[in-house]
């Protein structure tokens, strides 16, 4: 139950990571690659997926259980071990999402 509550609280960041993984942009991929390089040296890296909050989404962070392929692409997310910070605040991310949505409506 604890895992479900954490997922619910982090749903916006998870959706941001999913969106950025599907609709790839060079700048986001660059940030994700830099973050993954940092994660690859972390002792909490779970390459087997045994600590993943959602099974089958590894590699994961052993501290928070997040899928690193999603978390590293969520610009409003930060490392729980403070190894890397958020690039955007959640408010900035919401504004950007609204702007993207408005641009999509005009296409």
C-alpha positions as CSV (number, residue, x, y, z in Angstrom):
1,X,0.0,0.0,0.0
2,X,2.9,2.3,0.8
3,X,4.1,2.0,-2.8
4,X,0.8,2.9,-4.3
5,X,0.6,6.1,-2.1
6,X,4.1,7.1,-3.3
7,X,3.2,6.5,-6.9
8,X,0.0,8.6,-6.5
9,X,2.0,11.5,-5.0
10,X,4.5,11.4,-7.7
11,X,2.1,10.8,-10.6
12,X,2.8,14.1,-12.3
13,X,6.5,13.4,-12.4
14,X,5.9,9.9,-13.6
15,X,3.6,11.1,-16.4
16,X,6.2,13.7,-17.3
17,X,8.9,11.0,-17.6
18,X,6.6,8.8,-19.7
19,X,5.7,11.7,-22.0
20,X,9.4,12.7,-22.4
21,X,10.3,9.1,-23.1
22,X,7.7,8.7,-25.9
23,X,8.1,12.2,-27.4
24,X,11.8,12.5,-27.4
25,X,13.6,15.9,-27.5
26,X,17.3,16.4,-27.8
27,X,17.6,18.6,-24.8
28,X,15.7,16.3,-22.5
29,X,17.7,13.3,-23.8
30,X,20.9,15.2,-23.1
31,X,19.8,15.8,-19.5
32,X,18.6,12.2,-19.1
33,X,22.0,10.9,-20.3
34,X,23.9,13.1,-17.9
35,X,21.6,12.0,-15.0
36,X,22.0,8.3,-16.0
37,X,25.8,8.7,-16.0
38,X,25.6,10.0,-12.4
39,X,23.2,7.1,-11.5
40,X,25.5,4.5,-13.0
41,X,28.1,5.3,-10.3
42,X,25.7,5.3,-7.4
43,X,25.8,2.4,-5.0
44,X,21.9,2.5,-4.9
45,X,21.6,1.6,-8.6
46,X,19.4,-1.5,-8.9
47,X,20.3,-3.0,-12.3
48,X,18.4,-6.2,-11.6
49,X,15.1,-4.5,-10.8
50,X,14.5,-6.1,-7.4
51,X,13.9,-2.7,-5.8
52,X,11.6,-1.3,-8.5
53,X,8.3,0.1,-7.3
54,X,6.8,-1.3,-10.5
55,X,8.2,-4.7,-11.5
56,X,9.9,-4.9,-14.9
57,X,10.8,-1.2,-15.1
58,X,14.5,-1.4,-14.2
59,X,17.1,-0.2,-13.9
60,X,15.7,1.5,-10.8
61,X,16.8,3.6,-7.9
62,X,17.3,1.5,-4.8
63,X,16.3,4.4,-2.6
64,X,13.0,5.5,-4.2
65,X,12.1,2.5,-6.4
66,X,11.7,4.7,-9.5
67,X,12.4,3.6,-13.0
68,X,15.5,5.5,-14.0
69,X,14.4,5.6,-17.7
70,X,11.4,7.7,-16.6
71,X,12.8,9.6,-13.6
72,X,15.9,10.9,-15.4
73,X,13.5,12.3,-18.2
74,X,11.3,14.1,-15.7
75,X,12.8,17.6,-15.6
76,X,10.9,18.4,-12.4
77,X,12.3,15.4,-10.6
78,X,15.4,15.3,-8.5
79,X,17.5,12.6,-7.1
80,X,16.5,11.4,-3.6
81,X,20.2,11.2,-2.7
82,X,20.8,14.7,-3.9
83,X,23.1,13.6,-6.7
84,X,21.2,15.7,-9.3
85,X,18.6,18.4,-9.0
86,X,15.4,19.3,-10.8
87,X,15.8,21.4,-13.9
88,X,12.3,22.8,-13.7
89,X,10.0,23.5,-10.8
90,X,6.7,21.7,-10.8
91,X,5.0,25.1,-11.6
92,X,7.4,25.7,-14.5
93,X,6.6,22.3,-15.8
94,X,2.9,22.9,-15.6
95,X,3.3,26.2,-17.5
96,X,5.4,24.4,-20.2
97,X,2.8,21.6,-20.4
98,X,0.0,24.1,-20.9
99,X,2.0,26.0,-23.6
100,X,2.7,22.7,-25.4
101,X,-0.9,21.8,-25.2
102,X,-2.0,25.2,-26.7
103,X,0.5,24.8,-29.5
104,X,-0.8,21.3,-30.3
105,X,-4.3,22.7,-30.4
106,X,-3.3,25.1,-33.1
107,X,-1.7,22.5,-35.4
